[in-house]
Amino acid sequence: MSPSESTAHTPTSGITRVAGLGGGVIGQSWTALFLAAGMSVAVHDPDPQAEARVRKAVDSAWPVLTRLGLTEHGRPDDLHFCHDARAAVEGAGFVQESVPERIGIKHDLYAAIEPALDAETIVASSASGLTLSQLQAGWRNPGRLVLGHPFNPPHLIPLVEVMGNDRTDQAVVGRARAFYETVGKVTIEVRREFPGHVANRLQAAVWREAIHLVNEGVASVEDVDTAVAAGPGLRWAAMGPTALFHLGAGEGGLAAFCERYADSFNRWFDDLGRPHLDEPTARRLVDGLRPLSEGHTVEELSRRRDALLTELIALTRKAGP
Ligand SMILES: NC(=O)c1ccc[n+]([C@@H]2O[C@H](COP(=O)([O-])OP(=O)(O)OC[C@H]3O[C@@H](n4cnc5c(N)ncnc54)[C@H](O)[C@@H]3O)[C@@H](O)[C@H]2O)c1
């Protein structure tokens, strides 16, 4: 399929009521984002601690969402907790499922909610590792089910990977993308089942080579991390790798770049490492990270990352695509 044949979508959805199934790490973050966008959100999670946890997460995400300009229409108290999953999905135009990555739990939940869904309701699963075909088993109407895979935390990182397949209703992928874009996400369409979808594979490719460089003694863990964050990582926040190389060989653009650097890249492609994340490798990475990890708590580092990310995302939102 060429890009022009990709599912058409427009950034309007008409959806005002959302159900969130699961209020863990991912579900609570989705909830904050949906509320910020002015949706009424019904959450179901059987854990008795979940409601307090989700409300706290919404409160702590709100200032960041405000900084990103995403809370203009939202009210944090438009959140309703439901003890019954069916009650949560009743009347919802969009259901985001973020329950544990165990196929039995997801199937049982789908079977419970399917009879209560409106005809047009879309159900999206946050699943990272399970495939859409696995998720579709057991549905009477799998046509409404898509993969809506976020990057953690969903209220902050814009990307969501959307996927349907030949059992998905034709318009549903486009409608799901339109919905996500209405709430401030940036979507891509994954066109076929592939382990790890797109973004996790890209992360894995970069990390694999980072580990290889450390294993081979080319640079320290700290320096390899710095090479990413202070070099290509910054550029990747502005544009993807192929678009960037279009700018790397003057007026001739990408074609000139490929001609000029094909030999170098092919040599490097052939030489990239294939390390395994075994125990000695993990120990080497943990030791190498000590200058950073021993000076600061994980919470401090997470706060620093999120503050920087918020400013970067605010800038990229202003700059547009
Ligand atoms: N954590 C990540 O970085 C990440 C990133 C992208 C996608 N995902 C995917 O998101 C999904 C959720 O992951 P998570 O990290 O939030 O897990 P989590 O364990 O933090 O949260 C899962 C929540 O679901 C609740 N739950 C269990 N059974 C339920 C049911 N029947 N109905 C409703 N809620 C139920 C649990 O009480 C828990 O609060 C998984 O499919 C995972 O693969 C996770």
PDBQT file of the ligand as one rigid body, heavy atoms in Angstrom, charges set to zero:
ROOT
HETATM    1  N1  LIG A 401       3.939   0.291  30.890  1.00  0.00    +0.000 N 
HETATM    2  C1  LIG A 401       4.324   0.642  29.655  1.00  0.00    +0.000 C 
HETATM    3  O1  LIG A 401       5.404   1.240  29.436  1.00  0.00    +0.000 OA
HETATM    4  C2  LIG A 401       3.413   0.374  28.464  1.00  0.00    +0.000 A 
HETATM    5  C3  LIG A 401       3.596   1.120  27.283  1.00  0.00    +0.000 A 
HETATM    6  C4  LIG A 401       2.702   0.911  26.212  1.00  0.00    +0.000 A 
HETATM    7  C5  LIG A 401       1.679  -0.037  26.334  1.00  0.00    +0.000 A 
HETATM    8  N2  LIG A 401       1.549  -0.747  27.493  1.00  0.00    +0.000 N 
HETATM    9  C6  LIG A 401       0.439  -1.720  27.578  1.00  0.00    +0.000 C 
HETATM   10  O2  LIG A 401      -0.617  -1.156  28.354  1.00  0.00    +0.000 OA
HETATM   11  C7  LIG A 401      -1.339  -2.201  29.025  1.00  0.00    +0.000 C 
HETATM   12  C8  LIG A 401      -1.392  -1.883  30.520  1.00  0.00    +0.000 C 
HETATM   13  O3  LIG A 401      -0.066  -1.826  31.017  1.00  0.00    +0.000 OA
HETATM   14  P1  LIG A 401       0.290  -1.088  32.400  1.00  0.00    +0.000 P 
HETATM   15  O4  LIG A 401       1.767  -0.878  32.382  1.00  0.00    +0.000 OA
HETATM   16  O5  LIG A 401      -0.603   0.069  32.632  1.00  0.00    +0.000 OA
HETATM   17  O6  LIG A 401      -0.080  -2.237  33.455  1.00  0.00    +0.000 OA
HETATM   18  P2  LIG A 401      -0.417  -2.069  35.008  1.00  0.00    +0.000 P 
HETATM   19  O7  LIG A 401      -0.211  -3.407  35.611  1.00  0.00    +0.000 OA
HETATM   20  O8  LIG A 401       0.295  -0.883  35.576  1.00  0.00    +0.000 OA
HETATM   21  O9  LIG A 401      -1.987  -1.713  35.024  1.00  0.00    +0.000 OA
HETATM   22  C9  LIG A 401      -2.993  -2.620  34.707  1.00  0.00    +0.000 C 
HETATM   23  C10 LIG A 401      -4.240  -2.230  35.481  1.00  0.00    +0.000 C 
HETATM   24  O10 LIG A 401      -5.332  -3.035  35.021  1.00  0.00    +0.000 OA
HETATM   25  C11 LIG A 401      -6.110  -3.383  36.152  1.00  0.00    +0.000 C 
HETATM   26  N3  LIG A 401      -6.930  -4.539  35.815  1.00  0.00    +0.000 N 
HETATM   27  C12 LIG A 401      -6.667  -5.859  35.995  1.00  0.00    +0.000 A 
HETATM   28  N4  LIG A 401      -7.713  -6.585  35.546  1.00  0.00    +0.000 NA
HETATM   29  C13 LIG A 401      -8.648  -5.705  35.065  1.00  0.00    +0.000 A 
HETATM   30  C14 LIG A 401      -9.934  -5.847  34.482  1.00  0.00    +0.000 A 
HETATM   31  N5  LIG A 401     -10.474  -7.051  34.277  1.00  0.00    +0.000 N 
HETATM   32  N6  LIG A 401     -10.605  -4.738  34.129  1.00  0.00    +0.000 NA
HETATM   33  C15 LIG A 401     -10.077  -3.511  34.321  1.00  0.00    +0.000 A 
HETATM   34  N7  LIG A 401      -8.857  -3.316  34.882  1.00  0.00    +0.000 NA
HETATM   35  C16 LIG A 401      -8.148  -4.409  35.228  1.00  0.00    +0.000 A 
HETATM   36  C17 LIG A 401      -5.108  -3.615  37.266  1.00  0.00    +0.000 C 
HETATM   37  O11 LIG A 401      -5.734  -3.516  38.540  1.00  0.00    +0.000 OA
HETATM   38  C18 LIG A 401      -4.107  -2.481  37.002  1.00  0.00    +0.000 C 
HETATM   39  O12 LIG A 401      -4.467  -1.306  37.705  1.00  0.00    +0.000 OA
HETATM   40  C19 LIG A 401      -0.620  -3.509  28.685  1.00  0.00    +0.000 C 
HETATM   41  O13 LIG A 401      -1.270  -4.136  27.601  1.00  0.00    +0.000 OA
HETATM   42  C20 LIG A 401       0.774  -3.028  28.260  1.00  0.00    +0.000 C 
HETATM   43  O14 LIG A 401       1.401  -3.906  27.351  1.00  0.00    +0.000 OA
HETATM   44  C21 LIG A 401       2.367  -0.561  28.573  1.00  0.00    +0.000 A 
ENDROOT
TORSDOF 0
